[in-house]
Amino acid sequence: MASQRQGAIIIAVGLIVVAWVVSIAGHTIARNSRMTAEKLRAYALSVDLQKLSGDARLRAIRELAEKLNQLPPEERRKTRLERVWQQQFEAMTEEEQGTFIELTMPTGFKQMLTSFEQLPEEKRRKAIGDAMKRLKEAQENGKEDGEASPGAHGPPVLSEELQQRITKIGLKTFYSESSAQTKAEMAPLLEELQRTMESGRMFRGNR
């Protein structure tokens, strides 16, 4: 009986050890497979679109977009602000830039544009101002932490004139009339607005 109990204990301990090892291995694999801003930067630096053509060039653009889409929200914001992929974007044709922008816009983005237009003018103005403030704070925090990459661009700086135009004619109209380069520069602001709308902060106080 004693030997049976001892054997059962040994088996139980063995199972616990195996479960622990599997758990650690799974955590390590998940951590290594998770996309980060650094991994995206490394991939972007490894790609020279000027040396690619045809299907290989299209695959590289789509893979860059896919990696950007895999980033968690905070990493995605960081990458947008630092313009990690700016060199590759500038090497794209206007058509390719349009494709890249379409591929990397968040789900529900077009609905956000429509909903934003339905807000009162004062609400739109405040939403843009608040979003710009948060982006500036995020960039400053990145600098303090030493995370900003050399040559990193700041968040999109919209002049008072442009802010007034967006507020008056609507973000959807302004976006549709903008060039691919302008859309890319506006991306951090647009994503910040979408995050605000999804959280419900933009609609508080309407009633």
N, C-alpha and C positions, 0 to 999 in steps of 0.2 A: 504493500500500500504506500509506504513511504517513497519507494522508488518511483511509483506511478505519479504521485503528487509532485515529486521533484522533476520528473520528465515533463509533466504538464506545465510546470513553472518555466522550465527552460524553453518549451515551445512558445509559451505566451510572450516571454521576453524576446525571443527570436522574431516573432511577428511584429512586436512593437518596434524593434530595431529596423526591420524591413520597411515598415510603414514610414518610419522617420526618414530613412534613406530615400525612399520614393518621393516623399514630400519635399525634401531638400532638393532632389534632382529636378522635380517638376517646377519648383520655384526658380531654380537657376535657369532652366530652359526658358521659362516665361519671361524672366528678366532679360535674358540675352536676345530674345526674339522681339521684345517690345521696341517699337520705333521711337527714336528720340531725335531731338534737334541736331545732336552731334552726328548721329548716323546719317541723317539727311544731308548734313553739310559734307560729310565724307563722300557720300555718293555724288553730290552735285559737283564736288571738286574733281571727281574721277571721270566725269563726262565732258567731252569736248564735242559739242554739236557741230562745230565747223568741220570736223573730220568724219562726220556721219552723214549718210544720205539714205533715201528710200525707207524701207521697213525698219532698218536698224535705228534710224533717226527718230521715227515715230514711236518705236518701242521705248527708247530712252526717255522721250518726253512723257509718255504715258506712265513709265515706271517712276519718274520724278513726281508726277502728280499723285500716283498711288501712295508713295511714301509720305508725301505731305498730308494726304487724307488719313493716314494711319496714326498721326500724332494725336496725343491727348490734347484737350483744349488749351491748357497753359503752354505746352510745348509748341503748339500750332501758333499761338499768339506770338511767342518769342521768335519763332522762325519767320513769321510775317514781318515783324518789326525789324529784324536784322537783315531781311532780304537775302536770305541764305542762297536762294536760287536766282538772284538778279542777273548774274553773268550769263547763265544759260537762257534766261528769259529774253535778254537783249539779243542773243544769237538766233532766236526764233524768227520766222517770218510772221507777218501780221496774222495770217490765217492760223499758224501754229500757236501764236499767243492767245488767240481767241479760243482755240481748242483747250489749251492749258487752263485758262480761266474758267471755262465751263466745267472742266473735270474737277477743279479744286474748290468750287463754290459749295458751301454746306447744303445738305438736304433742307428743303423748305425755304431756300434763299429768296426765290421769286415771290413766294407768299409773303415773306417779310417785307419786300419792297412795296407790295400792294397794301399791306396793313399799315406801313409807315405813312403812305400817302393819305390814308384816311384819318390820320391824327390831326388835331387842330395845329395851326401854324406855330403857335407859341410852344406847344408840346414838342413839335419836330425840332424847333430851334434848341430847346433845352436838352433834348435827347442827344443831339449832335455835340453840344458843348460838353455834356457829361461824359460821352464816349471818348471824346478827344482828351479830356482830363485823365480818364482812367488809363488810356494808352500811354500818355506822357508819364504817368506815375509808374507804369509797368516798365517802361524803358529806363527810367531813372533807377528803379530798383535793380534792374539787370546790370547797370553800370556799377552800382555800389557793390554788387556781389561779384563783380569781375567776370560776368558771363557774356557780355556783349563781345562779338567778334570784331577784329580789326576792320575798320572801314564800314562798320554797320551803319545803316541809315536809320534816321529817326522815324517816328510815326508820321503819317501823311499830314502835312501842314496845310490846312485849308484856309485861304484868306477869308476875311469877313465878307467879301463880295461873293465868293463861291458858296459860303455857308448860307448867305441870303438867297442865292439862286436855288440851291438844293431845297431850302425851306419853302420857297414860293412855288417853284414849278414841280416839285416832287422828286424824291430820290429816284424813283423808277424811271422817270423821263430823263433826268440828268444822266443816270447810269447808261441808258440806252443810247444816248447821244455821245458818250465819251469814247475815246480811243482805247485800245487794248492796254496801252501803257498806263493811262489814267485809271482804268479799272483795277489794274494790278496795284497801283499806289494807294487806291482807296480801299483795297481788300481788308486791311486791319480794322479800319473804321466800320466797314459794312458788317464784318463778323462780330465786332463789339456791339453794334446796334442789335444784331440778331440775338446775341446772348442776353442782352438787356430785355428784349421783347419776350423771349422765351421764359425768363425769370419772372416776368410780370411787373418789374419795377417801372417800366415805361408807362403802364396804364394806371398805376396807383394815383389816386387823387383826381381821376377824371370825373368821378361822380360826387 
